[in-house]
Amino acid sequence: MLKPDTSLAEVALSCGFHDQSHFTKTFKRVMNITPAQYRTRFRSN
């Protein structure tokens, strides 16, 4: 997830989701931020 060259679609598929939209909705529900926000926030740390 923190590798900038891996797309969110690839991350979603590797986590067992069949589409990025479902992954994004589930991630946001669990983490309270979107995957893109997570990447931005934690890539810089």
PDBQT receptor file of N, H, CA, C and O in Angstrom, charges set to zero:
ATOM      1  N   MET A   1       0.822  -1.192   0.000  1.00  0.00    +0.000 N 
ATOM      2  CA  MET A   1       0.000   0.000   0.000  1.00  0.00    +0.000 C 
ATOM      3  C   MET A   1       0.866   1.255   0.000  1.00  0.00    +0.000 C 
ATOM      4  O   MET A   1       0.491   2.272  -0.585  1.00  0.00    +0.000 OA
ATOM      5  N   LEU A   2       2.002   1.186   0.643  1.00  0.00    +0.000 N 
ATOM      6  H   LEU A   2       2.306   0.361   1.118  1.00  0.00    +0.000 HD
ATOM      7  CA  LEU A   2       2.853   2.371   0.722  1.00  0.00    +0.000 C 
ATOM      8  C   LEU A   2       3.822   2.480  -0.446  1.00  0.00    +0.000 C 
ATOM      9  O   LEU A   2       4.529   3.480  -0.571  1.00  0.00    +0.000 OA
ATOM     10  N   LYS A   3       3.862   1.469  -1.299  1.00  0.00    +0.000 N 
ATOM     11  H   LYS A   3       3.287   0.657  -1.197  1.00  0.00    +0.000 HD
ATOM     12  CA  LYS A   3       4.720   1.550  -2.482  1.00  0.00    +0.000 C 
ATOM     13  C   LYS A   3       4.024   2.406  -3.533  1.00  0.00    +0.000 C 
ATOM     14  O   LYS A   3       2.929   2.068  -3.980  1.00  0.00    +0.000 OA
ATOM     15  N   PRO A   4       4.640   3.498  -3.925  1.00  0.00    +0.000 N 
ATOM     16  CA  PRO A   4       3.974   4.420  -4.851  1.00  0.00    +0.000 C 
ATOM     17  C   PRO A   4       3.738   3.835  -6.242  1.00  0.00    +0.000 C 
ATOM     18  O   PRO A   4       2.884   4.325  -6.980  1.00  0.00    +0.000 OA
ATOM     19  N   ASP A   5       4.482   2.795  -6.606  1.00  0.00    +0.000 N 
ATOM     20  H   ASP A   5       5.176   2.396  -6.006  1.00  0.00    +0.000 HD
ATOM     21  CA  ASP A   5       4.319   2.223  -7.942  1.00  0.00    +0.000 C 
ATOM     22  C   ASP A   5       3.211   1.168  -8.003  1.00  0.00    +0.000 C 
ATOM     23  O   ASP A   5       2.926   0.647  -9.081  1.00  0.00    +0.000 OA
ATOM     24  N   THR A   6       2.586   0.844  -6.878  1.00  0.00    +0.000 N 
ATOM     25  H   THR A   6       2.817   1.267  -6.002  1.00  0.00    +0.000 HD
ATOM     26  CA  THR A   6       1.485  -0.113  -6.850  1.00  0.00    +0.000 C 
ATOM     27  C   THR A   6       0.166   0.648  -6.862  1.00  0.00    +0.000 C 
ATOM     28  O   THR A   6      -0.090   1.477  -5.989  1.00  0.00    +0.000 OA
ATOM     29  N   SER A   7      -0.662   0.364  -7.850  1.00  0.00    +0.000 N 
ATOM     30  H   SER A   7      -0.455  -0.309  -8.560  1.00  0.00    +0.000 HD
ATOM     31  CA  SER A   7      -1.948   1.066  -7.940  1.00  0.00    +0.000 C 
ATOM     32  C   SER A   7      -2.906   0.558  -6.868  1.00  0.00    +0.000 C 
ATOM     33  O   SER A   7      -2.751  -0.551  -6.357  1.00  0.00    +0.000 OA
ATOM     34  N   LEU A   8      -3.880   1.369  -6.541  1.00  0.00    +0.000 N 
ATOM     35  H   LEU A   8      -4.005   2.269  -6.957  1.00  0.00    +0.000 HD
ATOM     36  CA  LEU A   8      -4.880   0.945  -5.567  1.00  0.00    +0.000 C 
ATOM     37  C   LEU A   8      -5.702  -0.222  -6.103  1.00  0.00    +0.000 C 
ATOM     38  O   LEU A   8      -6.169  -1.057  -5.328  1.00  0.00    +0.000 OA
ATOM     39  N   ALA A   9      -5.879  -0.287  -7.403  1.00  0.00    +0.000 N 
ATOM     40  H   ALA A   9      -5.499   0.391  -8.033  1.00  0.00    +0.000 HD
ATOM     41  CA  ALA A   9      -6.581  -1.428  -8.001  1.00  0.00    +0.000 C 
ATOM     42  C   ALA A   9      -5.800  -2.718  -7.751  1.00  0.00    +0.000 C 
ATOM     43  O   ALA A   9      -6.393  -3.753  -7.446  1.00  0.00    +0.000 OA
ATOM     44  N   GLU A  10      -4.477  -2.660  -7.879  1.00  0.00    +0.000 N 
ATOM     45  H   GLU A  10      -3.995  -1.819  -8.127  1.00  0.00    +0.000 HD
ATOM     46  CA  GLU A  10      -3.639  -3.832  -7.601  1.00  0.00    +0.000 C 
ATOM     47  C   GLU A  10      -3.707  -4.211  -6.126  1.00  0.00    +0.000 C 
ATOM     48  O   GLU A  10      -3.769  -5.393  -5.789  1.00  0.00    +0.000 OA
ATOM     49  N   VAL A  11      -3.695  -3.221  -5.256  1.00  0.00    +0.000 N 
ATOM     50  H   VAL A  11      -3.645  -2.261  -5.530  1.00  0.00    +0.000 HD
ATOM     51  CA  VAL A  11      -3.804  -3.477  -3.815  1.00  0.00    +0.000 C 
ATOM     52  C   VAL A  11      -5.145  -4.149  -3.521  1.00  0.00    +0.000 C 
ATOM     53  O   VAL A  11      -5.203  -5.130  -2.780  1.00  0.00    +0.000 OA
ATOM     54  N   ALA A  12      -6.207  -3.625  -4.096  1.00  0.00    +0.000 N 
ATOM     55  H   ALA A  12      -6.160  -2.828  -4.698  1.00  0.00    +0.000 HD
ATOM     56  CA  ALA A  12      -7.541  -4.191  -3.883  1.00  0.00    +0.000 C 
ATOM     57  C   ALA A  12      -7.586  -5.653  -4.313  1.00  0.00    +0.000 C 
ATOM     58  O   ALA A  12      -8.089  -6.502  -3.578  1.00  0.00    +0.000 OA
ATOM     59  N   LEU A  13      -7.065  -5.946  -5.492  1.00  0.00    +0.000 N 
ATOM     60  H   LEU A  13      -6.657  -5.256  -6.090  1.00  0.00    +0.000 HD
ATOM     61  CA  LEU A  13      -7.060  -7.324  -5.982  1.00  0.00    +0.000 C 
ATOM     62  C   LEU A  13      -6.226  -8.235  -5.091  1.00  0.00    +0.000 C 
ATOM     63  O   LEU A  13      -6.620  -9.369  -4.822  1.00  0.00    +0.000 OA
ATOM     64  N   SER A  14      -5.089  -7.752  -4.637  1.00  0.00    +0.000 N 
ATOM     65  H   SER A  14      -4.769  -6.830  -4.856  1.00  0.00    +0.000 HD
ATOM     66  CA  SER A  14      -4.223  -8.578  -3.795  1.00  0.00    +0.000 C 
ATOM     67  C   SER A  14      -4.837  -8.829  -2.417  1.00  0.00    +0.000 C 
ATOM     68  O   SER A  14      -4.461  -9.779  -1.729  1.00  0.00    +0.000 OA
ATOM     69  N   CYS A  15      -5.779  -7.978  -2.017  1.00  0.00    +0.000 N 
ATOM     70  H   CYS A  15      -6.085  -7.207  -2.576  1.00  0.00    +0.000 HD
ATOM     71  CA  CYS A  15      -6.483  -8.156  -0.738  1.00  0.00    +0.000 C 
ATOM     72  C   CYS A  15      -7.755  -8.989  -0.899  1.00  0.00    +0.000 C 
ATOM     73  O   CYS A  15      -8.468  -9.234   0.073  1.00  0.00    +0.000 OA
ATOM     74  N   GLY A  16      -8.032  -9.418  -2.120  1.00  0.00    +0.000 N 
ATOM     75  H   GLY A  16      -7.453  -9.219  -2.910  1.00  0.00    +0.000 HD
ATOM     76  CA  GLY A  16      -9.187 -10.273  -2.353  1.00  0.00    +0.000 C 
ATOM     77  C   GLY A  16     -10.451  -9.563  -2.796  1.00  0.00    +0.000 C 
ATOM     78  O   GLY A  16     -11.499 -10.197  -2.925  1.00  0.00    +0.000 OA
ATOM     79  N   PHE A  17     -10.377  -8.263  -3.032  1.00  0.00    +0.000 N 
ATOM     80  H   PHE A  17      -9.526  -7.748  -2.928  1.00  0.00    +0.000 HD
ATOM     81  CA  PHE A  17     -11.533  -7.517  -3.523  1.00  0.00    +0.000 C 
ATOM     82  C   PHE A  17     -11.589  -7.640  -5.037  1.00  0.00    +0.000 C 
ATOM     83  O   PHE A  17     -10.557  -7.707  -5.705  1.00  0.00    +0.000 OA
ATOM     84  N   HIS A  18     -12.806  -7.670  -5.573  1.00  0.00    +0.000 N 
ATOM     85  H   HIS A  18     -13.645  -7.615  -5.031  1.00  0.00    +0.000 HD
ATOM     86  CA  HIS A  18     -12.970  -7.806  -7.015  1.00  0.00    +0.000 C 
ATOM     87  C   HIS A  18     -12.995  -6.469  -7.741  1.00  0.00    +0.000 C 
ATOM     88  O   HIS A  18     -12.869  -6.420  -8.964  1.00  0.00    +0.000 OA
ATOM     89  N   ASP A  19     -13.157  -5.388  -6.990  1.00  0.00    +0.000 N 
ATOM     90  H   ASP A  19     -13.259  -5.428  -5.996  1.00  0.00    +0.000 HD
ATOM     91  CA  ASP A  19     -13.052  -4.071  -7.612  1.00  0.00    +0.000 C 
ATOM     92  C   ASP A  19     -12.567  -3.040  -6.597  1.00  0.00    +0.000 C 
ATOM     93  O   ASP A  19     -12.729  -3.199  -5.387  1.00  0.00    +0.000 OA
ATOM     94  N   GLN A  20     -11.980  -2.002  -7.124  1.00  0.00    +0.000 N 
ATOM     95  H   GLN A  20     -11.849  -1.874  -8.107  1.00  0.00    +0.000 HD
ATOM     96  CA  GLN A  20     -11.371  -0.959  -6.297  1.00  0.00    +0.000 C 
ATOM     97  C   GLN A  20     -12.421  -0.195  -5.500  1.00  0.00    +0.000 C 
ATOM     98  O   GLN A  20     -12.150   0.236  -4.379  1.00  0.00    +0.000 OA
ATOM     99  N   SER A  21     -13.596  -0.026  -6.051  1.00  0.00    +0.000 N 
ATOM    100  H   SER A  21     -13.816  -0.376  -6.961  1.00  0.00    +0.000 HD
ATOM    101  CA  SER A  21     -14.650   0.727  -5.377  1.00  0.00    +0.000 C 
ATOM    102  C   SER A  21     -15.044   0.064  -4.055  1.00  0.00    +0.000 C 
ATOM    103  O   SER A  21     -15.156   0.734  -3.028  1.00  0.00    +0.000 OA
ATOM    104  N   HIS A  22     -15.249  -1.228  -4.087  1.00  0.00    +0.000 N 
ATOM    105  H   HIS A  22     -15.158  -1.772  -4.922  1.00  0.00    +0.000 HD
ATOM    106  CA  HIS A  22     -15.615  -1.950  -2.858  1.00  0.00    +0.000 C 
ATOM    107  C   HIS A  22     -14.477  -1.876  -1.843  1.00  0.00    +0.000 C 
ATOM    108  O   HIS A  22     -14.721  -1.691  -0.650  1.00  0.00    +0.000 OA
ATOM    109  N   PHE A  23     -13.247  -2.018  -2.306  1.00  0.00    +0.000 N 
ATOM    110  H   PHE A  23     -13.050  -2.168  -3.275  1.00  0.00    +0.000 HD
ATOM    111  CA  PHE A  23     -12.080  -1.905  -1.429  1.00  0.00    +0.000 C 
ATOM    112  C   PHE A  23     -12.044  -0.528  -0.766  1.00  0.00    +0.000 C 
ATOM    113  O   PHE A  23     -11.844  -0.423   0.444  1.00  0.00    +0.000 OA
ATOM    114  N   THR A  24     -12.237   0.523  -1.559  1.00  0.00    +0.000 N 
ATOM    115  H   THR A  24     -12.399   0.437  -2.542  1.00  0.00    +0.000 HD
ATOM    116  CA  THR A  24     -12.180   1.889  -1.036  1.00  0.00    +0.000 C 
ATOM    117  C   THR A  24     -13.263   2.120   0.013  1.00  0.00    +0.000 C 
ATOM    118  O   THR A  24     -12.990   2.697   1.066  1.00  0.00    +0.000 OA
ATOM    119  N   LYS A  25     -14.480   1.677  -0.262  1.00  0.00    +0.000 N 
ATOM    120  H   LYS A  25     -14.701   1.209  -1.117  1.00  0.00    +0.000 HD
ATOM    121  CA  LYS A  25     -15.577   1.853   0.695  1.00  0.00    +0.000 C 
ATOM    122  C   LYS A  25     -15.310   1.090   1.989  1.00  0.00    +0.000 C 
ATOM    123  O   LYS A  25     -15.545   1.613   3.078  1.00  0.00    +0.000 OA
ATOM    124  N   THR A  26     -14.825  -0.134   1.875  1.00  0.00    +0.000 N 
ATOM    125  H   THR A  26     -14.634  -0.559   0.990  1.00  0.00    +0.000 HD
ATOM    126  CA  THR A  26     -14.535  -0.940   3.058  1.00  0.00    +0.000 C 
ATOM    127  C   THR A  26     -13.375  -0.344   3.846  1.00  0.00    +0.000 C 
ATOM    128  O   THR A  26     -13.434  -0.259   5.072  1.00  0.00    +0.000 OA
ATOM    129  N   PHE A  27     -12.332   0.064   3.151  1.00  0.00    +0.000 N 
ATOM    130  H   PHE A  27     -12.285  -0.005   2.154  1.00  0.00    +0.000 HD
ATOM    131  CA  PHE A  27     -11.168   0.666   3.802  1.00  0.00    +0.000 C 
ATOM    132  C   PHE A  27     -11.583   1.914   4.571  1.00  0.00    +0.000 C 
ATOM    133  O   PHE A  27     -11.179   2.108   5.717  1.00  0.00    +0.000 OA
ATOM    134  N   LYS A  28     -12.389   2.756   3.936  1.00  0.00    +0.000 N 
ATOM    135  H   LYS A  28     -12.717   2.599   3.005  1.00  0.00    +0.000 HD
ATOM    136  CA  LYS A  28     -12.814   3.994   4.594  1.00  0.00    +0.000 C 
ATOM    137  C   LYS A  28     -13.670   3.708   5.821  1.00  0.00    +0.000 C 
ATOM    138  O   LYS A  28     -13.549   4.394   6.836  1.00  0.00    +0.000 OA
ATOM    139  N   ARG A  29     -14.528   2.705   5.735  1.00  0.00    +0.000 N 
ATOM    140  H   ARG A  29     -14.627   2.148   4.910  1.00  0.00    +0.000 HD
ATOM    141  CA  ARG A  29     -15.375   2.353   6.873  1.00  0.00    +0.000 C 
ATOM    142  C   ARG A  29     -14.526   1.869   8.053  1.00  0.00    +0.000 C 
ATOM    143  O   ARG A  29     -14.819   2.196   9.203  1.00  0.00    +0.000 OA
ATOM    144  N   VAL A  30     -13.489   1.102   7.773  1.00  0.00    +0.000 N 
ATOM    145  H   VAL A  30     -13.251   0.837   6.839  1.00  0.00    +0.000 HD
ATOM    146  CA  VAL A  30     -12.643   0.543   8.832  1.00  0.00    +0.000 C 
ATOM    147  C   VAL A  30     -11.624   1.556   9.353  1.00  0.00    +0.000 C 
ATOM    148  O   VAL A  30     -11.420   1.667  10.562  1.00  0.00    +0.000 OA
ATOM    149  N   MET A  31     -10.986   2.294   8.443  1.00  0.00    +0.000 N 
ATOM    150  H   MET A  31     -11.152   2.204   7.461  1.00  0.00    +0.000 HD
ATOM    151  CA  MET A  31      -9.871   3.172   8.819  1.00  0.00    +0.000 C 
ATOM    152  C   MET A  31     -10.272   4.638   9.010  1.00  0.00    +0.000 C 
ATOM    153  O   MET A  31      -9.490   5.432   9.534  1.00  0.00    +0.000 OA
ATOM    154  N   ASN A  32     -11.472   4.993   8.592  1.00  0.00    +0.000 N 
ATOM    155  H   ASN A  32     -12.107   4.349   8.167  1.00  0.00    +0.000 HD
ATOM    156  CA  ASN A  32     -11.980   6.374   8.673  1.00  0.00    +0.000 C 
ATOM    157  C   ASN A  32     -11.249   7.359   7.765  1.00  0.00    +0.000 C 
ATOM    158  O   ASN A  32     -11.404   8.570   7.923  1.00  0.00    +0.000 OA
ATOM    159  N   ILE A  33     -10.469   6.867   6.834  1.00  0.00    +0.000 N 
ATOM    160  H   ILE A  33     -10.343   5.883   6.706  1.00  0.00    +0.000 HD
ATOM    161  CA  ILE A  33      -9.857   7.678   5.773  1.00  0.00    +0.000 C 
ATOM    162  C   ILE A  33      -9.818   6.821   4.517  1.00  0.00    +0.000 C 
ATOM    163  O   ILE A  33      -9.869   5.593   4.594  1.00  0.00    +0.000 OA
ATOM    164  N   THR A  34      -9.727   7.466   3.369  1.00  0.00    +0.000 N 
ATOM    165  H   THR A  34      -9.686   8.463   3.307  1.00  0.00    +0.000 HD
ATOM    166  CA  THR A  34      -9.654   6.715   2.117  1.00  0.00    +0.000 C 
ATOM    167  C   THR A  34      -8.253   6.136   1.935  1.00  0.00    +0.000 C 
ATOM    168  O   THR A  34      -7.305   6.595   2.573  1.00  0.00    +0.000 OA
ATOM    169  N   PRO A  35      -8.115   5.133   1.069  1.00  0.00    +0.000 N 
ATOM    170  CA  PRO A  35      -6.783   4.600   0.802  1.00  0.00    +0.000 C 
ATOM    171  C   PRO A  35      -5.815   5.671   0.289  1.00  0.00    +0.000 C 
ATOM    172  O   PRO A  35      -4.638   5.661   0.650  1.00  0.00    +0.000 OA
ATOM    173  N   ALA A  36      -6.294   6.580  -0.538  1.00  0.00    +0.000 N 
ATOM    174  H   ALA A  36      -7.250   6.588  -0.831  1.00  0.00    +0.000 HD
ATOM    175  CA  ALA A  36      -5.427   7.647  -1.054  1.00  0.00    +0.000 C 
ATOM    176  C   ALA A  36      -4.958   8.562   0.075  1.00  0.00    +0.000 C 
ATOM    177  O   ALA A  36      -3.796   8.968   0.105  1.00  0.00    +0.000 OA
ATOM    178  N   GLN A  37      -5.850   8.884   0.993  1.00  0.00    +0.000 N 
ATOM    179  H   GLN A  37      -6.794   8.555   0.968  1.00  0.00    +0.000 HD
ATOM    180  CA  GLN A  37      -5.469   9.712   2.139  1.00  0.00    +0.000 C 
ATOM    181  C   GLN A  37      -4.461   8.973   3.018  1.00  0.00    +0.000 C 
ATOM    182  O   GLN A  37      -3.510   9.572   3.522  1.00  0.00    +0.000 OA
ATOM    183  N   TYR A  38      -4.671   7.683   3.197  1.00  0.00    +0.000 N 
ATOM    184  H   TYR A  38      -5.443   7.196   2.788  1.00  0.00    +0.000 HD
ATOM    185  CA  TYR A  38      -3.743   6.860   3.981  1.00  0.00    +0.000 C 
ATOM    186  C   TYR A  38      -2.353   6.904   3.359  1.00  0.00    +0.000 C 
ATOM    187  O   TYR A  38      -1.355   7.116   4.049  1.00  0.00    +0.000 OA
ATOM    188  N   ARG A  39      -2.304   6.700   2.049  1.00  0.00    +0.000 N 
ATOM    189  H   ARG A  39      -3.114   6.528   1.489  1.00  0.00    +0.000 HD
ATOM    190  CA  ARG A  39      -1.014   6.738   1.347  1.00  0.00    +0.000 C 
ATOM    191  C   ARG A  39      -0.315   8.073   1.545  1.00  0.00    +0.000 C 
ATOM    192  O   ARG A  39       0.874   8.120   1.863  1.00  0.00    +0.000 OA
ATOM    193  N   THR A  40      -1.049   9.143   1.356  1.00  0.00    +0.000 N 
ATOM    194  H   THR A  40      -2.014   9.104   1.098  1.00  0.00    +0.000 HD
ATOM    195  CA  THR A  40      -0.466  10.478   1.489  1.00  0.00    +0.000 C 
ATOM    196  C   THR A  40       0.044  10.714   2.904  1.00  0.00    +0.000 C 
ATOM    197  O   THR A  40       1.143  11.234   3.096  1.00  0.00    +0.000 OA
ATOM    198  N   ARG A  41      -0.742  10.337   3.871  1.00  0.00    +0.000 N 
ATOM    199  H   ARG A  41      -1.635   9.914   3.715  1.00  0.00    +0.000 HD
ATOM    200  CA  ARG A  41      -0.390  10.581   5.268  1.00  0.00    +0.000 C 
ATOM    201  C   ARG A  41       0.802   9.738   5.724  1.00  0.00    +0.000 C 
ATOM    202  O   ARG A  41       1.696  10.249   6.397  1.00  0.00    +0.000 OA
ATOM    203  N   PHE A  42       0.821   8.473   5.369  1.00  0.00    +0.000 N 
ATOM    204  H   PHE A  42       0.094   8.057   4.822  1.00  0.00    +0.000 HD
ATOM    205  CA  PHE A  42       1.823   7.579   5.929  1.00  0.00    +0.000 C 
ATOM    206  C   PHE A  42       3.040   7.370   5.036  1.00  0.00    +0.000 C 
ATOM    207  O   PHE A  42       4.052   6.843   5.497  1.00  0.00    +0.000 OA
ATOM    208  N   ARG A  43       2.965   7.765   3.788  1.00  0.00    +0.000 N 
ATOM    209  H   ARG A  43       2.142   8.193   3.413  1.00  0.00    +0.000 HD
ATOM    210  CA  ARG A  43       4.133   7.662   2.911  1.00  0.00    +0.000 C 
ATOM    211  C   ARG A  43       5.203   8.654   3.340  1.00  0.00    +0.000 C 
ATOM    212  O   ARG A  43       6.397   8.385   3.213  1.00  0.00    +0.000 OA
ATOM    213  N   SER A  44       4.773   9.795   3.846  1.00  0.00    +0.000 N 
ATOM    214  H   SER A  44       3.803  10.014   3.950  1.00  0.00    +0.000 HD
ATOM    215  CA  SER A  44       5.727  10.836   4.229  1.00  0.00    +0.000 C 
ATOM    216  C   SER A  44       6.390  10.559   5.576  1.00  0.00    +0.000 C 
ATOM    217  O   SER A  44       7.388  11.198   5.909  1.00  0.00    +0.000 OA
ATOM    218  N   ASN A  45       5.856   9.622   6.355  1.00  0.00    +0.000 N 
ATOM    219  H   ASN A  45       5.045   9.103   6.085  1.00  0.00    +0.000 HD
ATOM    220  CA  ASN A  45       6.430   9.315   7.678  1.00  0.00    +0.000 C 
ATOM    221  C   ASN A  45       7.478   8.258   7.586  1.00  0.00    +0.000 C 
ATOM    222  O   ASN A  45       8.063   7.878   8.600  1.00  0.00    +0.000 OA
TER     223      ASN A  45
